[in-house]
């Protein structure tokens, strides 16, 4: 088989597969909809990792919980920044709460979490869907608090995603 023949067969197969959802009545994803050719409308090509394609346009599943302040959220696997972890019985608790206060004063929009998981006191910051968001905020925190720089790193953790009620 020649390369030209393989290219022609691949093209025909691609066209058949991309038109299949329209023929079966299935709803197209936003990516498929944007890339659908329409006479006189131009051509859109979207290049993204499969992970993004699989997450965009789908509802996050999970039970909606309500916090003490009346806000609703869904728990989801995401990322936080660990700013402090210590196991000194005399000083770690105070240090965690001291750093939490400093971060809340500098960046009040960030949510902070101090927890005790014996024997460690930990301070973690933020609720980030993507690791890149957490890294960006980590660099911002490192600039604001250079003394904490050595201890900061991004961790995978269950986060709280706010649920916005429709208007």
PLY file of the C-alpha trace (Angstrom):
ply
format ascii 1.0
element vertex 167
property float x
property float y
property float z
element edge 166
property int vertex1
property int vertex2
end_header
0.00 0.00 0.00
1.22 3.41 -0.91
1.30 6.33 1.52
-1.19 8.16 -0.72
-3.69 5.30 -0.46
-3.29 5.12 3.35
-3.85 8.88 3.60
-7.02 8.63 1.47
-8.42 5.73 3.53
-7.60 7.56 6.80
-9.38 10.68 5.53
-12.52 8.78 4.55
-12.56 6.95 7.88
-12.16 10.25 9.76
-15.05 11.85 7.87
-17.31 8.85 8.50
-16.53 8.76 12.22
-16.95 12.51 12.76
-20.34 12.48 11.05
-21.54 9.44 13.00
-22.91 11.36 16.06
-24.97 13.63 13.80
-26.48 10.63 12.03
-27.32 8.73 15.23
-28.98 11.70 16.93
-26.34 11.87 19.70
-25.50 15.29 21.09
-22.16 16.67 19.99
-19.62 17.90 22.51
-18.72 21.57 22.37
-15.46 20.64 20.64
-17.23 18.61 17.95
-19.82 21.35 17.48
-17.15 24.03 17.04
-15.19 21.90 14.58
-18.21 21.00 12.44
-17.73 22.43 8.96
-20.40 24.87 7.83
-20.34 26.38 4.37
-19.15 29.99 4.47
-18.33 29.94 8.20
-14.63 29.06 8.11
-12.82 26.21 9.80
-12.08 25.77 13.52
-9.40 23.39 14.72
-9.11 22.70 18.45
-6.00 20.98 19.74
-6.09 19.97 23.42
-5.17 16.99 25.58
-7.74 14.22 25.89
-8.02 14.90 29.62
-9.39 18.38 28.98
-11.71 17.13 26.27
-13.12 14.55 28.66
-13.76 17.06 31.48
-15.18 20.02 29.59
-18.91 20.07 29.18
-19.71 17.42 31.74
-21.38 17.99 35.07
-19.24 17.16 38.08
-20.98 14.40 39.92
-21.27 14.25 43.66
-23.58 15.11 46.47
-24.11 18.78 47.18
-23.16 19.65 50.74
-23.91 22.82 52.67
-21.35 24.37 55.01
-22.08 26.16 58.30
-22.13 29.52 56.53
-24.90 28.36 54.16
-22.75 27.98 51.02
-23.19 24.88 48.88
-20.30 22.89 47.43
-19.28 19.54 45.96
-16.24 17.61 47.14
-13.91 16.80 44.27
-10.32 15.56 43.79
-8.12 18.60 43.19
-5.07 20.43 44.53
-3.99 22.58 47.49
-0.75 24.22 48.51
0.84 22.92 51.67
2.42 25.89 53.40
3.33 24.32 56.73
3.67 20.91 58.34
5.13 20.41 61.81
5.10 17.85 64.58
6.61 19.82 67.46
4.04 19.49 70.26
4.87 22.90 71.73
5.05 25.13 68.66
3.47 23.57 65.54
-0.15 24.46 66.32
0.68 28.12 66.98
2.89 28.28 63.87
0.14 26.86 61.64
-2.42 29.38 62.90
0.10 32.26 62.72
0.82 31.51 59.06
-2.88 31.10 58.34
-3.54 34.58 59.74
-0.71 36.12 57.67
-1.95 34.50 54.46
-5.58 35.51 55.14
-4.48 39.12 55.63
-2.40 39.16 52.43
-4.76 37.13 50.22
-8.26 37.06 51.75
-9.75 35.41 48.65
-7.84 32.17 49.38
-9.41 29.56 51.61
-7.07 28.17 54.29
-7.27 24.85 56.11
-5.45 24.07 59.36
-5.77 20.46 60.39
-4.24 18.06 62.85
-3.44 14.57 61.66
-1.43 13.13 64.56
1.34 13.98 65.05
1.33 16.71 62.36
-0.25 20.16 62.25
-0.67 21.24 58.62
-1.69 24.42 56.85
-2.99 24.01 53.31
-4.28 26.75 51.07
-6.79 26.93 48.22
-9.19 24.76 46.28
-7.72 24.33 42.79
-9.13 22.23 39.97
-5.86 22.24 38.04
-2.29 21.77 39.20
-1.26 24.79 37.12
-3.61 27.07 39.08
-2.08 25.82 42.32
1.47 26.39 41.01
0.64 29.96 39.99
-0.70 30.71 43.46
2.25 28.93 45.06
4.65 31.25 43.24
2.60 34.25 44.36
2.78 33.01 47.97
6.53 32.43 47.65
7.02 36.04 46.60
4.88 37.32 49.47
6.38 34.97 52.07
9.96 34.10 51.08
10.67 32.60 54.52
8.09 29.86 53.86
9.39 29.09 50.36
11.27 25.88 51.28
8.21 24.24 52.83
5.63 25.04 50.13
4.52 22.47 47.62
1.37 21.42 45.76
-0.53 18.40 47.07
-3.42 16.40 45.64
-6.38 16.51 47.99
-10.16 16.47 48.09
-11.29 20.07 47.56
-14.56 21.95 47.82
-15.97 23.34 44.58
-18.64 26.01 45.15
-22.03 25.37 43.59
-23.47 28.52 42.11
-27.22 28.65 42.19
-28.86 29.75 38.93
-30.17 33.30 38.98
0 1
1 2
2 3
3 4
4 5
5 6
6 7
7 8
8 9
9 10
10 11
11 12
12 13
13 14
14 15
15 16
16 17
17 18
18 19
19 20
20 21
21 22
22 23
23 24
24 25
25 26
26 27
27 28
28 29
29 30
30 31
31 32
32 33
33 34
34 35
35 36
36 37
37 38
38 39
39 40
40 41
41 42
42 43
43 44
44 45
45 46
46 47
47 48
48 49
49 50
50 51
51 52
52 53
53 54
54 55
55 56
56 57
57 58
58 59
59 60
60 61
61 62
62 63
63 64
64 65
65 66
66 67
67 68
68 69
69 70
70 71
71 72
72 73
73 74
74 75
75 76
76 77
77 78
78 79
79 80
80 81
81 82
82 83
83 84
84 85
85 86
86 87
87 88
88 89
89 90
90 91
91 92
92 93
93 94
94 95
95 96
96 97
97 98
98 99
99 100
100 101
101 102
102 103
103 104
104 105
105 106
106 107
107 108
108 109
109 110
110 111
111 112
112 113
113 114
114 115
115 116
116 117
117 118
118 119
119 120
120 121
121 122
122 123
123 124
124 125
125 126
126 127
127 128
128 129
129 130
130 131
131 132
132 133
133 134
134 135
135 136
136 137
137 138
138 139
139 140
140 141
141 142
142 143
143 144
144 145
145 146
146 147
147 148
148 149
149 150
150 151
151 152
152 153
153 154
154 155
155 156
156 157
157 158
158 159
159 160
160 161
161 162
162 163
163 164
164 165
165 166
